[in-house]
Amino acid sequence: KNYDKALFARLKHLRKVLAQENDVPPFVIFNDATLAEMAASKPTDKQSLLAVSGVGLTKLERYGVPFLQLINDYLERDDD
């Protein structure tokens, strides 16, 4: 499946930071397949993030906002 490798790398970094802050292993937040799907579909709001496989309501509420912010910032920069 084609996905944005640069965005995927940023999502992985964010996941690592959040994992350290929350004292959990990274896969507890989202696994690589979920991050790859985010990097492919580039969800920009909670509804589209929820459509990504591996994202449920609990994870959306707990971790969704920083991932959405990162994707939105990335897309805005990408458009320049």
Backbone hydrogen bonds, N-H to C=O, Kabsch-Sander energy under -0.5 kcal/mol:
donor,donor_aa,acceptor,acceptor_aa,energy
4,D,39,A,-1.5
5,K,3,Y,-0.8
8,F,4,D,-2.6
9,A,5,K,-2.1
10,R,6,A,-1.7
11,L,7,L,-2.6
12,K,8,F,-2.5
13,H,9,A,-1.9
14,L,10,R,-2.5
15,R,11,L,-2.5
16,K,12,K,-2.2
17,V,13,H,-2.3
18,L,14,L,-2.7
19,A,15,R,-2.5
20,Q,16,K,-2.2
21,E,17,V,-2.4
22,N,18,L,-2.4
23,D,19,A,-0.7
23,D,20,Q,-0.5
24,V,19,A,-2.2
28,V,25,P,-1.8
29,I,25,P,-0.6
29,I,26,P,-1.4
30,F,26,P,-1.4
35,L,31,N,-2.1
36,A,32,D,-2.8
37,E,33,A,-2.1
38,M,34,T,-2.2
39,A,35,L,-2.4
40,A,36,A,-1.1
41,S,37,E,-3.2
42,K,38,M,-2.4
49,L,45,D,-2.3
50,L,46,K,-2.2
51,A,47,Q,-0.8
52,V,49,L,-1.3
55,V,52,V,-1.9
56,G,54,G,-0.7
60,L,56,G,-2.7
61,E,57,L,-2.6
62,R,58,T,-2.4
63,Y,59,K,-3.2
64,G,59,K,-0.8
64,G,60,L,-1.6
67,F,63,Y,-1.0
68,L,64,G,-2.5
69,Q,65,V,-2.8
70,L,66,P,-2.2
71,I,67,F,-2.4
72,N,68,L,-2.7
73,D,69,Q,-2.8
74,Y,70,L,-2.6
75,L,71,I,-2.5
76,E,72,N,-2.3
77,R,73,D,-2.3
78,D,74,Y,-2.2
79,D,75,L,-1.3
80,D,76,E,-0.5
80,D,77,R,-0.9
